[in-house]
Amino acid sequence: MAWFFAGLAHFRLGQYRDSLRCLKRAYKHGHATPVVVETIGDAYYNLGEFPEAARAYGAALKLAPESLLLESKLGLAVVRTGRIKEGLEKIQLAVQKQPSLAEVQDRLILSLVWLERTPEAAVAAEGKLRAGEGAHPQ
């Protein structure tokens, strides 16, 4: 557990290499949980190492197959590796399954903006707004 918390501390400080070192030790010493593997993916993603991030998110998703947040993170990392169609399909599937998850919607919008597909990003943003309207009573 100590390696996990050290990894989180380094992560929050933006020290992603140190975070990876600690998180991998936590994993090696029996703390092989979805959140450890997801945070490893987050560190790789923030380092711009998208293939490694995609591998970590895929491994985390095997540990928590119901997680739409992980599915969308995997999709975003896959998009950033250049496998655009595959990555967008993963994110769009997560959005379809639970449109009220703002983080999932954000990843779809982020992907489309990064791909310079502005009209599609605008449609996705409108979809997020519509989904959010139903989630909060006025």
PyMOL commands that set and color helices and strands:
alter all, ss='L'
color gray80, all
select helices_A, chain A and resi 2-12+16-28+34-46+50-63+68-80+84-97+102-114+118-135
alter helices_A, ss='H'
color red, helices_A
deselect
rebuild
show_as cartoon
